[in-house]
Amino acid sequence: MLEDQPVHPMYGRYSLRDWHLVNDSVREILTAPELTKTVAQVTGADSLVLWRSKLFEKFPGDGAIDWHQEYGYFDGEEVGGHRPALYPFNPAGQWDWTMWMALTDVSEDDGVMEFVTGSQQTAYPKRMVKLTESGAYVDPRNRVRTREDLLQRAANNSLLLDIDTRRVFEGIDTDAHSVDELFGVLDKHLDSLLAVVTEPFELAPGATKTTPMKAGEYVIFTERCMHRSRASLPGAKMRLALNARYTLGDTWVYPQRATHDTFDGSNLDIRDHQCVQVHGDSFNPLNTYL
């Protein structure tokens, strides 16, 4: 998927999201009984659905994905979106959890995941900034070297995760510009987008925990826990990971479809999206299921 950049059959463009809905091998991993049983035990949930997954790549030299927490709505704020993906039956409780699985060995140098222990009990202040100043922004200069590669990736939306770049270079004579000049055009476009970041906060000594892993190991956590992935040091290995997001069976997934709004906060057309029942027998009838 990373090398060939195929069009996602469900979304009509390149995306690293939700391949479990169209690829049997990915779905078998994320719905494996030994895995979903563990998720149910950790969360204490009577019923669960798998509603989202994502493949993550991190190249040597890529910067950190900065500290962030998510209170379960997944509206795309980190990339400038504002469309909540989940409508919980009980907003006062917890309704969404992430399973993050290493597909390659991950050492302390390879962009390891890090958590602030106990932080799920506090909602940290946030503010809006230019997208390029947010912790979710990964500068594509680290992996794109030629003008042709830049233009191709921009056209098929494989340049920046969750950012629609198909029209960035419309009306520009790209042959008359160097790759550095075209990156300048891209930067100007990205600076026009706003994203949310966590305000700086104090960390007590020993307040964080990193999670080095072997390929196939995983961590389950509530998105309310403050977390980040550290920078990948020069000379580190490429890091590949797969995450899955599970929510309570009574959660309404993508409620905006009821008003015929078929785009989510990450600019994907989710009209054909489906949930996967993985635990229990009580599920929201407003959802569609695989």
C-alpha positions in Angstrom: 0.0 0.0 0.0 2.8 2.4 0.9 4.8 1.7 -2.2 2.1 1.3 -4.8 -0.3 4.0 -3.3 -3.5 2.3 -4.6 -6.9 4.0 -4.7 -8.9 2.9 -1.7 -11.9 1.0 -3.1 -14.2 2.6 -0.5 -12.9 6.1 -0.6 -12.1 6.6 -4.2 -8.6 8.0 -3.5 -5.4 7.0 -1.8 -5.8 6.6 2.0 -4.2 4.6 4.8 -7.5 4.5 6.6 -9.9 1.5 7.0 -8.2 -1.1 4.9 -9.8 -3.7 7.2 -13.1 -3.0 5.4 -11.8 -4.1 2.0 -8.8 -6.4 2.9 -9.4 -9.8 4.5 -5.9 -10.1 6.0 -6.1 -6.7 7.8 -9.6 -7.4 9.0 -8.6 -10.9 10.4 -5.8 -9.3 12.4 -8.1 -6.6 14.0 -11.0 -8.9 14.7 -8.9 -11.9 15.9 -10.8 -13.4 18.9 -7.7 -13.4 21.2 -7.3 -9.6 20.4 -10.9 -8.5 20.7 -11.4 -10.5 23.9 -8.5 -8.6 25.4 -10.0 -5.3 24.3 -13.3 -6.2 26.0 -11.5 -7.2 29.2 -9.5 -4.0 29.3 -12.4 -1.7 28.6 -15.1 -3.7 30.5 -17.5 -3.1 27.6 -20.5 -5.4 27.0 -20.4 -4.8 23.3 -17.8 -3.3 20.9 -17.5 -2.4 17.2 -14.4 -1.8 15.2 -15.1 1.4 13.4 -11.7 2.7 12.1 -8.2 1.6 11.4 -5.1 3.2 10.0 -1.7 2.3 8.8 1.2 4.4 10.1 4.6 4.9 8.5 7.5 6.7 10.1 10.7 7.3 8.2 14.1 7.8 9.8 14.4 11.5 10.6 10.7 12.2 10.8 9.7 14.5 13.7 7.5 13.8 16.7 3.8 13.7 16.5 3.3 16.0 19.5 1.3 15.5 22.7 -2.4 15.1 22.1 -5.5 13.5 23.6 -8.9 12.8 22.1 -12.2 12.7 24.0 -13.8 10.3 21.6 -15.4 12.5 19.0 -12.7 12.3 16.3 -13.8 15.4 14.4 -10.5 15.9 12.6 -9.4 19.0 14.6 -5.8 17.9 14.4 -6.0 18.5 10.6 -8.4 21.4 10.5 -11.7 19.4 10.4 -14.8 19.9 12.5 -17.1 16.9 11.9 -17.5 14.6 14.9 -17.3 11.0 13.8 -18.9 9.5 17.0 -22.1 10.3 18.9 -22.0 8.3 22.2 -25.1 7.1 24.1 -23.5 8.3 27.3 -21.1 11.2 26.8 -20.1 11.3 30.5 -18.5 7.9 30.2 -15.7 6.5 28.0 -16.8 5.0 24.7 -13.7 4.8 22.5 -10.3 3.0 22.7 -7.3 2.5 20.5 -5.2 -0.6 19.9 -1.8 0.3 18.4 0.1 -2.7 17.0 3.8 -2.6 15.9 4.4 -4.2 12.4 8.1 -3.7 12.8 10.3 -3.8 15.9 10.1 -0.3 17.6 13.0 0.8 19.7 13.4 4.0 21.7 15.0 5.5 18.5 12.4 4.5 16.0 9.5 6.9 16.9 8.4 5.1 20.0 5.0 5.7 21.5 5.0 7.6 24.9 2.2 8.2 27.4 1.6 10.5 30.3 0.4 8.2 33.1 -2.9 9.2 34.7 -3.5 12.0 32.2 -6.9 10.5 31.1 -8.3 12.1 34.2 -7.6 15.7 32.9 -8.8 17.5 29.8 -5.7 19.6 28.8 -6.2 23.1 27.3 -6.0 23.4 23.5 -5.7 26.2 20.9 -5.8 26.6 17.2 -2.6 27.2 15.1 -1.5 27.0 11.5 -1.5 23.4 10.3 2.3 23.5 9.7 2.8 24.5 13.4 0.7 21.6 14.8 2.1 18.3 16.2 0.2 16.3 13.6 2.1 17.9 10.7 4.8 15.7 9.1 7.0 17.7 6.6 6.9 15.7 3.3 10.4 17.0 2.4 11.8 14.1 4.4 10.4 11.5 1.9 9.8 13.5 -1.4 12.8 14.5 -3.4 11.7 15.1 -6.9 9.2 17.4 -8.6 7.5 14.5 -10.3 7.0 12.6 -7.0 5.7 15.8 -5.3 3.1 16.4 -8.0 2.0 12.8 -8.2 1.6 12.5 -4.4 -0.3 15.7 -4.2 -2.6 14.6 -7.0 -3.5 11.3 -5.4 -3.6 12.6 -1.8 -0.6 10.5 -0.6 1.5 13.5 0.3 0.1 14.3 3.8 -2.1 12.0 5.8 -5.7 13.3 5.9 -5.0 16.5 4.0 -6.7 17.0 0.6 -3.9 18.3 -1.7 -5.4 17.5 -5.1 -5.9 21.1 -6.1 -2.8 22.7 -4.5 -1.0 23.2 -7.8 -4.0 24.1 -10.0 -3.4 27.0 -12.3 0.4 26.8 -11.8 2.9 26.1 -14.6 4.7 23.4 -12.5 7.3 22.9 -15.2 8.5 26.5 -14.7 9.1 25.9 -11.0 11.8 24.0 -9.0 10.8 21.4 -6.4 11.8 23.9 -3.7 9.5 26.6 -5.2 6.6 24.1 -5.4 7.1 23.2 -1.8 6.8 26.9 -1.1 3.4 26.8 -2.8 2.4 23.8 -0.7 3.5 25.6 2.5 1.4 28.6 1.7 -1.7 26.4 1.2 -1.1 24.5 4.4 -0.5 27.7 6.4 -4.1 28.7 5.4 -5.4 25.6 7.3 -5.9 25.6 11.1 -5.4 22.7 13.4 -5.7 22.1 17.1 -2.7 21.7 19.4 -2.3 21.0 23.1 -1.0 23.9 25.2 2.4 23.4 26.8 2.2 21.6 30.2 4.5 20.7 33.0 5.7 17.1 33.3 6.8 15.8 36.6 9.9 13.5 36.7 8.9 10.0 35.8 5.5 11.0 34.6 5.7 9.4 31.2 6.2 5.8 29.9 7.5 4.7 26.5 6.5 1.5 24.9 9.2 -0.2 22.8 7.7 -3.2 21.1 8.5 -6.2 19.0 6.6 -6.7 15.7 3.1 -8.0 16.6 3.0 -6.6 20.1 0.4 -4.0 20.8 -0.9 -1.5 23.4 -4.5 -0.7 24.2 -5.3 2.8 25.6 -8.0 5.3 26.0 -7.5 8.3 23.7 -8.1 10.5 26.7 -4.6 9.5 27.9 -2.1 12.1 26.7 0.2 10.5 24.2 2.6 11.1 21.4 5.1 9.4 19.1 8.7 10.6 19.6 10.8 11.7 16.7 12.6 9.0 14.7 16.3 9.6 15.0 18.5 9.8 11.8 19.8 6.3 11.2 16.8 4.6 12.9 14.7 2.0 11.2 11.5 2.7 9.3 8.6 2.2 11.6 5.4 0.6 10.5 2.3 0.3 12.7 -1.4 -0.4 12.5 -4.0 1.0 14.8 -7.6 0.1 15.3 -10.3 2.0 17.1 -13.1 0.3 18.9 -16.2 2.0 20.3 -19.2 0.9 22.4 -21.9 -1.0 20.5 -24.5 1.7 21.2 -22.4 4.5 19.7 -23.7 6.2 16.6 -20.9 6.2 14.1 -20.8 9.1 11.5 -24.1 10.7 12.5 -23.7 13.3 9.8 -24.8 10.8 7.2 -28.3 11.3 8.5 -28.2 14.8 7.0 -26.6 13.5 3.8 -23.2 15.0 4.8 -20.9 12.2 3.6 -17.5 13.7 4.4 -15.7 13.2 7.7 -13.2 15.6 9.4 -10.3 14.1 7.4 -11.9 14.8 4.0 -12.9 11.2 3.3 -16.2 10.3 1.7 -17.7 7.9 4.3 -21.0 7.2 2.6 -20.1 3.5 2.2 -18.4 3.1 5.6 -19.4 0.1 7.7 -18.8 -0.9 11.3 -17.6 -4.4 12.3 -19.2 -6.1 15.3 -16.5 -7.7 17.4 -17.9 -8.3 20.8 -21.4 -8.6 22.4 -24.8 -8.6 20.9 -26.2 -5.1 21.5 -25.6 -2.6 18.6 -26.9 0.7 17.5 -29.4 0.2 14.7 -28.5 3.5 13.1 -25.1 2.1 12.0 -24.4 0.0 9.0 -22.5 -3.2 9.6 -20.2 -5.3 7.5 
